[in-house]
Amino acid sequence: SGRYGVDYFIFLNQFELKTNYETCLDRASHNFQREVLVHYSIYDRHGNQLKGSVVSVLFGSNDNRLDLIIGEYLPQITAGIQRELLGQVLKDND
């Protein structure tokens, strides 16, 4: 896009936070496994969708500090989307 000077756009379409009570790690302390899922789409500068997928990260239900979740787990989501984008860029350059 000439306006922004970029070749790819990433849209975060949906953000989910799930708690899996069925695989309880420790019922007495309410220690469950949680999963963050981010659905995303990658478009090229012409508006063509190149990729659409979901990235997920697991963490414990006792990890409730927002700074920990943002600092520890969301970068893992970002890294997953970045891998997909880099794969697309390499594919486009072949």
C-alpha positions, 0 to 999 in steps of 0.5 A: 500500500502506497499510503502506509508503505507496507506489503502485508497487512495482519488483522487479528480477527478473534481473541479467545481465552479458554479454560479447560476444566476437563484436564484439571491439573489440581482440582483442590487448588483450582489449577486448570490449563488455559489457552489463548487463541488468536485468529488472524488473517494476512493480506497483501497490499492488493487486498488478496488474502494470503493466509488465515489461521489461529495461533494458541498458547497454553498457560496455567489458571493461576497466572492471573497477573496481566503484566505476566500474561502480556509479557510472557504469553502474548509474545509467543502468539506474536512469534507464531504469527511472525513465523507464518508471515515470514513463511509467506514472504519467503514463498512470495520471493521464490 
